[in-house]
Amino acid sequence: MSEPAGASGPPVRGDAGLHAGGGITSTAGDGGDGVAFARQMWADDVASRALGMEAVVVETDHAVVRLTVRDDMVNGHGICHGGYVFALADSCFALACNSQGRRTVAAGADISFTAPSRLGDVLVAEGRVRTAYGRSGITDVTVTREADGEVVAEFRGRSRTLA
């Protein structure tokens, strides 16, 4: 699979990640083709790019994605609409569960919102595949506020690998 535009080999952890469509930070020896597959999926992800998401880390069974809460993401209570928090967690989930190099989609997901986020907050989603069995899997994503590390949401995604 070809590298997405702007990516030249696997950058090392600590490099600045780029918005959807650009390079993604990964670690050398990070799983090769599976991570490249996830990187290409991210490069083709128009929805995450439109929301301003940034993939910071993609490794086998692990991903980190950032999002800054914009004024058009704030609801009538002055907090970030839960749908945007869910979308962030879902995009991180997609990267983590596709990092094995098999086309994998969501079969379902649940989210618990634990704290509000506000205009200007930078949210960080960190996802890890917990188990994969047959064509199914479970991935957990924790969304935190970057400024203080407070947990904003906990997400559990159920995945299904397509034949």
Residue, then its C-alpha position, 0 to 999 in steps of 0.5 A: m500500500s502506498e504512503p499517504a501524501g506528506a508521509s515519508g516512512p514511519p516518523v518516530r514518536g515525538d514528531a508533530g502529527l498532521h491533520a487527517g490526510g497527512g502523515i501520522t506519528s508512529t514508532a519504528g517497528d510498529g507493525g509495518d503493513g497494518v499501520a500503513f493500512a490504517r495510515q492510508m485509511w486516515a489519509d482518505d478520511v474526509a470526515s475527520r479532516a473536516l472536523g480538524m482532527e489530528a492523528v498523533v500516534v498510530e501503532t499496532d492496536h493503539a492510536v491517539v487523536r487530538l481535536t480542538v473544540r471550535d465555536d461551531m462545536v459548542n451547544g446551547h449549554g456552552i459545552c462541547h456537543g457530545g456528538y463531537v466527543f463521540a466522533l473523536a472517540d470513534s475516529c480513534f477507535a477506527l485507527a486502532c482497530n484497523s492497525q492490523g491491516r484488515r478492513t474493520v468497521a464499527a458493529g456498535a459503540d457506547i460512550s459515557f460522558t464524565a466531564p464537560s469540555r468547552l470552547g478552545d479545549v484540546l481533547v485527546a482520545e487514546g484508543r487500545v484494542r483490548t481483544a480481537y477474536g475471529r472477525s470481532g473485537i473490542t477497543d476502549v478509548t479514553v478522551t481527556r482534556e489536554a490541559d489538565g488530563e481530566v477524563v471527558a469520556e470513556f468509549r467502548g467500540r465493538s468492531r467487525t472485520l469485513a470478509 
